[in-house]
Amino acid sequence: MILYLNCKTRLIFTRMNTYSEAFIKAFIGSVNWTWKSIVFDVPWYTNFFWGLTLISLVVWALEVLFPWRKSQSVFRKGFWIDAFYMYFNFFVFSIVISGFYKVIGLLLSDLGFSKTSLSIIDITSFPNWLQLVVFFIVLDFVQWFTHVLLHKYNFLWRFHQVHHSVKEMGFAAHLRYHWMENILYKPLKTLGVLVLGGFEPEQAFIVHFIAISIGHLNHANIKITWGSLKYVFNNSVMHLYHHAQVLPGNRRKGVNFGISLSVWDYILKTNYIPESSGTLPLGWEQDEKFPKSFLKQLFVGFTKQK
């Protein structure tokens, strides 16, 4: 019995040591990769630091040249905090949680889960272009569904209010969101990948850059509708009403939840675009007391707002 307990104890300590090493390795790896991205020491198509920066500058230039709300300043209200959020959420927080996700992956593996445990569709035999299309559609639907949850349940909405605290819309508002949304979104997006057999297409970077571009344009001070493609792709007119302060009584939990695609809203009847002037007030009713600084917003959601 004592021998069994000693073996069991050694096994536990061995696994704990493995988890600790994996945590540290993942953390350091994320730091190194981010730094290498900054100094152009990674392939251009995986350089999300400068990719995000370039896309941001291009969309910002379009805002300056073709402003939808002409009275809105180039450096609009909330511009700098939104710019900070872009890099914090995309890189800093991703580094912080990288180790935790690595450990969770090892734990699931120890419990008998594999990348193919939840597989529903095998896209490995598809042509490359079809792999990307399916990958894009599945992940976008998962994000649409997650977005609906953020609005439906009050304990999640308290975190999502950070994103809706934007009072003047611009490209950088795309990535203003509470760090807890990363905790929710990333596992569900991983679930989407697992549905595809744990397979991420080799050219998945194309999907990620397209998603960043569409997200920026959806929040930009540019009037975009895409013509008849508005029933497929999200756009700035549609998304502005997602941020509207006042919504009809039967739509109080939100409208236009689309991330990159609008098709889910049209199919599931959550679309709402009464007009396209772009002048509606944003936020939510009685949001004046919501914390304005980044540091205070870090802790929003853990207690009910008065």
Helices and strands as residue ranges (DSSP letters): H 2-38, G 44-46, H 48-65, H 79-87, I 88-92, H 93-110, H 128-152, H 154-164, G 171-175, H 179-195, H 204-219, G 227-231, H 236-242, G 249-251, H 263-267, H 294-297
